Each structure stands twice: as structure tokens, then as C-alpha cells.
Amino acid sequence: MTRTQLNCFTAVLRTLSFTKASNLLYTSQPAISKNISKLEEELGCRLFERSGSSLTVTEAGWLLNDFLELSEREFQRTLEEIHRVSSNAGRVLKIGCPETWNPHYPMQLLRTLLADHPEVQYSVESYRLSELLSRLSSGSFDVIITHEFYAASPLGPSTCPVAATGCGMLYSPEQFPGVTSPAELKDLPFLVYDDDVSKLSKRFSGVIRECCAEFGFRPRFRSTNQASAALFDTSSGKGVMFFSDWDSPVTNPIYAYLSLNRQLPVNIIYYPDKLTAEAKILLREAKKYHQKAE
């Protein structure tokens, strides 16, 4: 039983004509007849009943066709599995982080989490939060790492707490020298940048209000959609900004940083049904790390 014989059988069954089968396979009609005859001889049964110029498929012929269709499905499934395995071989875990984060902190965290898994390769890219969530949803990122108040809605991705970081107010010491308490800056607006004011900024602003309440004042907010513009206004004394210890601007000597005495949870955000093998390793280690920290 050869592949050529089986191809001839399938073509004849599809067309119920030796002549049409020969046209389909770009070969001669005698070659089709010869291959079918050899196949029937090997199987010891007729696959087609010939009556003048018409053909009908025998029960044996239909059984052989069922077997070939099943074999083709299994072959395609095996090819898909081979492709999946080869695609995942040496795969890089794609991680997203907020654009203002100091690379040192997420990289330090990742090294700690994956210390026992040197085989896991990973890359980190930074974008605005709305873009991070969009890329996570589309599969461009396997996970993103960000603050708790950036977590999506209950109908969105899942979260896994992994660490915590302090937070505070960033201001210009040149414009406001000698400041010792956040309450001394209470008359300045908080410059909030985010392009999803209705959801993310609302939750973000709530965290700032809670922090400021401890110092006896309620903050005012002024929205902007560019971090660079907000930082420029901060350096010019037009407002203050809220950042965590993990954000790179807090290390800039142009600014001063006042702690708000609060720890912000850091989460890994992911879609459970889209987890790769590498992402599952990261989450497993993150859960163990968080339990130890508690």
C-alpha cells in the first residue's frame, strides 16, 4: 500500500470516475486503474463496483476512506503539536511594566523569583498603563507587573500579589525649600497623568486621598495625559506628583521626595487562560515569595 495508490483511491472516490481522477492527479487513466487494481489485490477485496461507465463505492471502500480521514486528522493534530512544542522551545517570557519604573527594581524582583529557573528567559518593556493592559489582553505580553491600584476590574485579568513598595510626594526643593511634611504642600494640586480617567485614575486618586488624609488635608487634582509635562510642571513649582519608591523620578536630584507612610502592593497581572509555561513558573514562584514575605 503506497501513498500513490491511496491518492488514486481518494481521487476516484471523490470523482467516481477514473478519467476525472486522472485529470485531478495530472496522470493517465491507465495509471489510475493500475494503482487501484494493485491496492484491491493487496487488500483482497474490491473498493469499487464497476458497471459499464459508472462506479459505486463498496463497503470496504468506505471503510478505507474512514480510516484515511481519521489518519489525516491525527496527522494534522500531530503537526500542530510539533509546531507548538517547537514554538515554545526557548520561548521568552514577555513582561510589561509602567513607563516610569526604575528598571532596577522589577529586574531585581524577577531575578529573585526565577533564581531556581535559569532556563526561563525573559524580556521587559515599559508603556503607559492603558497600553500595558491592552497589550496584555492581545497577548503581546504574558504578564504585567504594576501597583495594586492599577489592577483591572473584576471582569478583567487576575492579579497575584508579589511585593510591596513605599510611596510619596515628589516636589521641587528649589521652589519650596525647607519642606519637612507633606501637609506643607497641601495647597498645591496633585498632577495626575492617565488616559483612562473614568476607571484607573479614579482608583489612583482614591489612594492619594487616603494617604493625604493621614496628614490632615484633602488633595486637589489636575489631570494631564503626559508624564513629561507633569514632571516639568512639578519642577516649575506648579504642583506635586505621587510616585512609589520603585519609580525612577524619585532618584532625580531635581526633585525632593516626601514619604506618605504607606506601602503599595505590587501585583503580577495576567489572564489565567493565556498563561504560557514560563508565566506559570513565574506565578508559582511569586506566590511562594509572597507567602514568605508575609
Solvent accessible surface area in square Angstrom, and as a share of the most:
residue,aa,sasa,rsa
1,M,94,0.42
2,T,71,0.41
3,R,165,0.60
4,T,78,0.45
5,Q,15,0.07
6,L,20,0.10
7,N,63,0.32
8,C,4,0.02
9,F,0,0.00
10,T,45,0.26
11,A,3,0.03
12,V,0,0.00
13,L,27,0.13
14,R,164,0.60
15,T,38,0.22
16,L,83,0.41
17,S,25,0.16
18,F,24,0.10
19,T,80,0.47
20,K,123,0.52
21,A,0,0.00
22,S,5,0.03
23,N,101,0.52
24,L,77,0.38
25,L,63,0.31
26,Y,203,0.77
27,T,59,0.34
28,S,58,0.38
29,Q,72,0.32
30,P,89,0.56
31,A,33,0.26
32,I,0,0.00
33,S,35,0.23
34,K,123,0.52
35,N,29,0.15
36,I,0,0.00
37,S,59,0.38
38,K,96,0.41
39,L,0,0.00
40,E,18,0.08
41,E,143,0.64
42,E,99,0.44
43,L,67,0.33
44,G,66,0.63
45,C,55,0.33
46,R,127,0.46
47,L,1,0.00
48,F,0,0.00
49,E,87,0.39
50,R,98,0.36
51,S,82,0.53
52,G,85,0.82
53,S,123,0.79
54,S,60,0.39
55,L,18,0.09
56,T,81,0.47
57,V,24,0.14
58,T,22,0.13
59,E,138,0.62
60,A,30,0.23
61,G,0,0.00
62,W,127,0.45
63,L,113,0.56
64,L,18,0.09
65,N,17,0.09
66,D,79,0.41
67,F,117,0.49
68,L,28,0.14
69,E,86,0.39
70,L,90,0.45
71,S,44,0.28
72,E,87,0.39
73,R,145,0.53
74,E,79,0.35
75,F,114,0.48
76,Q,78,0.35
77,R,135,0.49
78,T,58,0.34
79,L,77,0.38
80,E,117,0.52
81,E,73,0.33
82,I,103,0.52
83,H,126,0.56
84,R,125,0.45
85,V,84,0.48
86,S,69,0.44
87,S,60,0.39
88,N,58,0.30
89,A,75,0.58
90,G,73,0.70
91,R,55,0.20
92,V,63,0.36
93,L,0,0.00
94,K,66,0.28
95,I,1,0.00
96,G,0,0.00
97,C,2,0.01
98,P,11,0.07
99,E,76,0.34
100,T,17,0.10
101,W,13,0.05
102,N,31,0.16
103,P,93,0.59
104,H,96,0.43
105,Y,67,0.26
106,P,3,0.02
107,M,52,0.23
108,Q,90,0.40
109,L,11,0.05
110,L,0,0.00
111,R,141,0.52
112,T,69,0.40
113,L,5,0.03
114,L,9,0.05
115,A,72,0.56
116,D,117,0.61
117,H,33,0.15
118,P,109,0.69
119,E,111,0.50
120,V,9,0.05
121,Q,101,0.45
122,Y,57,0.22
123,S,47,0.30
124,V,48,0.27
125,E,82,0.37
126,S,56,0.36
127,Y,61,0.23
128,R,61,0.22
129,L,14,0.07
130,S,34,0.22
131,E,65,0.29
132,L,0,0.00
133,L,33,0.16
134,S,65,0.42
135,R,73,0.27
136,L,3,0.02
137,S,52,0.34
138,S,86,0.55
139,G,35,0.34
140,S,48,0.31
141,F,9,0.04
142,D,13,0.06
143,V,0,0.00
144,I,0,0.00
145,I,0,0.00
146,T,0,0.00
147,H,5,0.02
148,E,48,0.22
149,F,4,0.02
150,Y,33,0.12
151,A,12,0.09
152,A,25,0.19
153,S,62,0.40
154,P,139,0.88
155,L,177,0.88
156,G,28,0.27
157,P,14,0.09
158,S,40,0.26
159,T,55,0.32
160,C,5,0.03
161,P,57,0.36
162,V,0,0.00
163,A,22,0.17
164,A,55,0.43
165,T,5,0.03
166,G,10,0.09
167,C,2,0.01
168,G,0,0.00
169,M,0,0.00
170,L,0,0.00
171,Y,12,0.04
172,S,2,0.01
173,P,49,0.31
174,E,146,0.65
175,Q,85,0.38
176,F,54,0.23
177,P,103,0.65
178,G,72,0.70
179,V,24,0.14
180,T,113,0.65
181,S,33,0.21
182,P,6,0.04
183,A,33,0.26
184,E,98,0.44
185,L,5,0.02
186,K,102,0.43
187,D,109,0.56
188,L,30,0.15
189,P,19,0.12
190,F,2,0.01
191,L,5,0.02
192,V,6,0.04
193,Y,37,0.14
194,D,15,0.08
195,D,81,0.42
196,D,41,0.21
197,V,86,0.49
198,S,86,0.55
199,K,140,0.59
200,L,14,0.07
201,S,6,0.04
202,K,150,0.64
203,R,104,0.38
204,F,15,0.06
205,S,13,0.08
206,G,23,0.22
207,V,11,0.06
208,I,1,0.00
209,R,82,0.30
210,E,96,0.43
211,C,0,0.00
212,C,0,0.00
213,A,68,0.53
214,E,112,0.50
215,F,51,0.21
216,G,69,0.67
217,F,21,0.09
218,R,176,0.64
219,P,7,0.05
220,R,135,0.49
221,F,57,0.24
222,R,98,0.36
223,S,70,0.45
224,T,31,0.18
225,N,93,0.48
226,Q,106,0.47
227,A,16,0.12
228,S,81,0.52
229,A,39,0.30
230,A,1,0.01
231,L,36,0.18
232,F,135,0.56
233,D,24,0.13
234,T,0,0.00
235,S,30,0.19
236,S,40,0.26
237,G,15,0.14
238,K,114,0.48
239,G,0,0.00
240,V,0,0.00
241,M,2,0.01
242,F,12,0.05
243,F,7,0.03
244,S,2,0.01
245,D,55,0.29
246,W,24,0.09
247,D,7,0.04
248,S,42,0.27
249,P,14,0.09
250,V,29,0.17
251,T,90,0.53
252,N,55,0.28
253,P,127,0.80
254,I,101,0.51
255,Y,27,0.10
256,A,25,0.19
257,Y,65,0.25
258,L,27,0.14
259,S,65,0.42
260,L,0,0.00
261,N,109,0.56
262,R,71,0.26
263,Q,115,0.51
264,L,1,0.01
265,P,51,0.32
266,V,0,0.00
267,N,9,0.05
268,I,0,0.00
269,I,0,0.00
270,Y,23,0.09
271,Y,49,0.18
272,P,79,0.50
273,D,125,0.65
274,K,97,0.41
275,L,37,0.18
276,T,28,0.16
277,A,67,0.52
278,E,23,0.10
279,A,0,0.00
280,K,110,0.46
281,I,30,0.15
282,L,0,0.00
283,L,9,0.05
284,R,117,0.43
285,E,18,0.08
286,A,0,0.00
287,K,101,0.43
288,K,97,0.41
289,Y,79,0.30
290,H,46,0.20
291,Q,125,0.56
292,K,172,0.73
293,A,76,0.59
294,E,152,0.68
